């Protein structure tokens, strides 16, 4: 991998922002490798925001993922790329528009608000199991809450959460690998096969006896024939499970971690609890749980003096754009009362995160509950960040709660 500035260096994982700032200044379209097709990092806010609306860039990149693999591995990994090819996140119009129209009905802010009591209930159950003292917060709270909520929405048994979380983590590792290994490929393949088998059985149950859940609504749409194909149904279930909790887990963990690293802001939040919503928005900017999102060039074109070719990969960096001094005054300062905070934490344009309202609500309610139940927080060890280029969050977060 071509990386003379060390963007991908493990030692920069905890704090990639100085390197990203240098890229914004010196190489806003940074050439990061050539594996059959060029690979570039886009770092300036205006460019990243424009990139998500640029018709020359395609979100459909499952095929490009396959092309990066050796020919003998492509067939073996076909279950992975075949499933991902139908994710709403990785589709272009008109298919993206059709899927978004269907799913958008379940994720409107008004309907998400009706889940507030159930989220409170799940939070109460998880917090009741946490004793004052040392706790690993990712395992105890940030991880289980979102997977239980999205599982509830789909109508899945709460007892399956560990299995579903493990599958989702394997897919996340595949998405964000700095270097693809046989172990990562095998993990993603096993996870996709397991999830598709799991959802086939759940779908068969809904066909026999529909319920009042999101999975039943998706099955009804598939049975109409013109809305969802069978593979789209399986892929959409997988994508909802993954997108419905992976980002939120890291948003919650990043919120606690960032506040603990900025005790003045934590004290301000305790004094002004009305800043909870603003705090979550600032975390989405300052320590975004998704570092980047990929696009594929549809055509040859020139950008920042470089000639891009059809098939080149571009990674639009949220982490860099959200610290751009051209957009945010004093961008490296964490300010829970920041005004005019138009961050890109949930992307922008047609692919704006469909689950943004759910993620925000879960993060706000979790932060409120933690502040209420445990007024004193202490960071026990410096977090080790996930070894992942796409999702950003601590692999574990050991804190003392009192």
N, C-alpha and C positions, 0 to 999 in steps of 0.2 A: 504494500500500500504506500502510495506517495504521500508523505506527511512530514515535510521538513520542519514545520512549526510545532509539531508535537500535539496536535489537537486530539489525537487518539491515544496518546501516551497514558498508561495507567496512572502515573503520578499526577496527571492533570484531571483525573476523574472527579476528585472532591471539589475542585475549583477550576472549571474550564473557562471561566469568564475572562481572565486576562488574555488568553489566546484568542478567544472569540472577538474581543475588542480590537486586537491587533488585525485580525482578518477584516473586520469592518473598515478599518482605516486603510489597510494596504492591499487587501485581496478580497473585495466583496463577493467575487465569484471565484472561490478557491478550488483549484484542481486537486482532487484528493485521490486519484488513482485511475488506472486504465486496465480494466479486466474485461476485455472484449468490447467494452463501451466506456466512454469517459464517465467520471464520477466527480461531481462538483458540490460544494457547500455554499449556500446563499445566506448571507449574514445580516444585511441591512434591513431595517423594519420596512421601508417603502418597497424594497424588492421582494421580500417575503410575502407581504400582503398582496402585492400585485401578482406574484407567482401563483397564488391560489385561485386567481381569477383569469389567468392567462390561457387562452384556448390553444396555445402552442404546447402546453404542458398537459400530460395525461396522468390521471390517478391510477389508471389500470396498469399495475406493474407486477402482477403475479407471474406473467410470462417472462418478464425480465429477470425475476428472481430465479426462475428455472434455468435461464440461459447462463447464469453465473456458475452453474454447477457443471461438473464433468458430464459428458453425454451419457456415460454408463449409470450415473446417479439420478438422472432426470426421471426415468420411468419409476424408479423405486420411490422417489419423493413426490410422484404425481398426486397421491392423496392430499398432500399439503397444498401444493399449488392449485389443484383442482378445487379445493374448498375455498382458499383465499380469493380465487378469481371471481367469486360471487359475493364477496363482502361489499357492503354499501360503501365502506371507506375506500375500496379499491376499484370502484366503478365510475365510469363517465356517463353523462347523459347520452341517450334517454333512459338507460337502465338505472342509473343513479337516481334520476328524478322519480321514476316509478317506485323504486324501493323506499325512497325518502317519503314520498306521499303516503305510503302504507304505514311505515313505522312512525312517522311524525305524529300520527293521531294518538299514539300511546305515550309520547314524551313531551306533550305540550306542558308549559309551566303550570297551567290550571290543573291538569290531571296529575302531574307530579306532586302538586301540593296536597292532593288527597292521600298521598302516601306518608305524610308527616306523622300521623299517630302510629303507624306500623314501624317506621324508622325509630321513633321514640321508644317503642316497646323493645325492639331488638337491641338498641343502645342500652336500655335499662338492664336487660338480661346479661349483656356482655360486661357492663360495668359492675354488676353485682358479683361477678366472678373475680374481679380485680381487688386484691387486698392492698391497703396502704403499704408502701415500701417499694422494693425493686420490681420492675415489670418490663418485659420486652413488648413494646407497644404495637409493633407491626403484627406479631403473632396474636396478641391478646385482643386487639381492637381494630386497627387500620385494615388488616387483612380480612377478617371474618365479616365485618359489617357490610361492606359493599357486595360481597358475594352472596350473603344471605338476603339482602334487599333485591338484587337482580334475580336471584333464584326464586324469591317469592313472586316477583312480577311474572316470571315465566311459569310459575306453578310447580317448581321442583322441590323435592323433599329437603328440608334443612340438613338432614343427616348426610346428604351427598356433598356438602360444601367443601370438605377437604379434598375429595376426589376431583371436583370441578376446578378448584383453585390450583391444584397441581398441574392439571392439563393446561390451564390458562397460562401459568408461569412458564411452561415449556414452550408455548407459542410465543410469549413475550421474549424469551431468550433467543428464539429463532429470528424474530424481527430485528433485534438490536445487536446482533453479534458483530463484533469488530472483525472477526475471522470465522468463517463457517467451518465447523468441525463435524466429523462423523457422529459424535455424541449429540451435538445440537440437532442435526438432521434427524437422527433416530428418535430423539425426544419429541420433536415436533410431529413426526410421522405417527408415533404411538399415540400422542395426545389427540391428533385429528381423528384417527381411526376409532379411538375410544369414545370421543365426543359424538361422532356421527352414529356409532352404534347405540350410545346412550339416548340420543335424541330420536333415533328411529323407533325405539321402544316407547318413549314418551309420546311421540306423535301417534303411534298406533293406539295408545290408550285414549288420546283425545279424539281420534276418529270414532272409537267405540262409544265414548262417553265424554262429550265436550264439557269443559269447565269454564268458569269465569276467570280466565287468565290469559296472558299475552300469547302463550303457546297455542292455545285453542283458537285465538283470533288469527294467528298466522296459518294454522292448518286450514281454517275456513277459507282464507284467501287463496291458499294453494289449491284447494278443491274446486275453486271457481275456474281454474285452468289458465286464465289470462293474466293473473296477477303474480303468482310465484310458481316456478318450476320446483320439482322435488329437490334437486341439488341446491337451488336458491334457498329453499326452506331450511335444509340442513346447514348451509353456510350462514344464513341469517341468524339462526339460533346460536351458532358458534360465535359469530361476531358480536351479538348482543351480550352473551355471557362474558366474552373477553373485554369488550369496550365498556360494559356496564360496571366493571369493578376494578380492572387493572389500574386505570388512571386515578380513580378515586382513592384507592389504597395509598398511592404515592402522594396524592394531594393532602390527605390527612396526615401522613407521616411527615411530609415536608413542612406542613404548617406547624406541628409541634417542634420539630427540629429547628426550624428557622426562628421561631419565637424564643426557644431556649438559647440560641446563639445571639439573640438581640434582647437581653433582659430589660432594657429600657422600654422597648415596645411591648413586651409582655406585661410589664407593670402598668403601662398606659392602658392596655386592653382591660386589665383587671379594674382599673379606675373608670374606664369608659366602655362598658360591655356593649354599647350600641355600635361599636366599631367592628363587631364580629364579621359582618358581611364584607366590609371594606378590607378587613384583614385577609379573608380568603381571596379576594381579588388581587391583593398585593402579593400573596404567595404564588398565585397563578402567573404573575409577571416575574417576580424575583427568583423563584425556584420552581419553574414550570415542570409539572410531572411528565410531560412529553417534550423531549428535547428537540425533535425534528420530525419532519414528515417528507416522504419521498415523492418525486414526480419523474416522469419519463418525457423526454423531448419528442414531440410528434414529428417535427420537421427540422431541417437545418435552419439555424438563425444565429445572429451575432448578439452578444450581450456583454457589456463591460469590456469590449475590445477583444473578446474571445469568440471563436467560431464553434458553436455547439452543433452537434450532428444528431439527426433522428436516432433515437435509441439511447442517447446519453442519459445518465441518471443525475438528477438534481435533488439535493436534500435541503429543504427549506427549514432553516434553523430558528425555532421558536426561542431557544435559549439565548441566541445572539440578538435576535430582533427585539426581544423584551428588555434588553439592557442597552438599546441604542440611544445614545445621548441626543441624537437628532429628533427623537420622539419623546423621550422622558427626561425631565430635568433631574440631574444628579441620579442617574439610573442605578448606580451601585449602592445606593442608600435604601435600606428596607424601611418603609414608612407606611404604617397600617392605616393612615388617614390620607394617603396620596389621592389627590384630585385628578380628574380627567385621565383615569387609568385605562386607556383603551389598549390593553394587552392582547396578545395573540394566543393566550393560553388554551383556548378552545378552537383555534384556527379561525378562519374567516372565509367569506364567499360561500359557494354552493356546498362545500364540505364542512361547514361550521358544525361542530360536534352536536349530534342529535341528542346526546344525553347530558348536555351542559346543565340544564336545570336540575336534573337528578344529582349530579355530582356536587353542584353548589349546595343543594339542600342537605345532603349527607354530611358534607364537610362543615357547614355552619352548625348543624345540630350536634355534631360530635365535639366541636370546639366549645360550644356552650355547655355541654354536659360535662366535659373534662374540667372546665373552669369552676363549675358549680360543685362537682363531687370531690375534686382534688385541687384545692386552692394553691398548694405548693408543688412546684415541679423542679426537678434537678436532673441535669444530663449527667449520666454516670460514665459514659465513654464516648469518644468521638465516633460518630456513625461511619460505617464503611458503606460507600455507595454501591449500588447495583452495578455490576460489570456489563453495562448495556448502553448502547449509543442512542437508543430511541426513547426508552422510558427512564425517568430519573427519580430516584428515591433511595432512602437508606434500606439496605438489605435487612438490617435489624436496628432497633432504636431502644437502647437500655436507659430507662429513666427511673427516678425515684418519685413516687407520687405520695403526697401527704395532705 
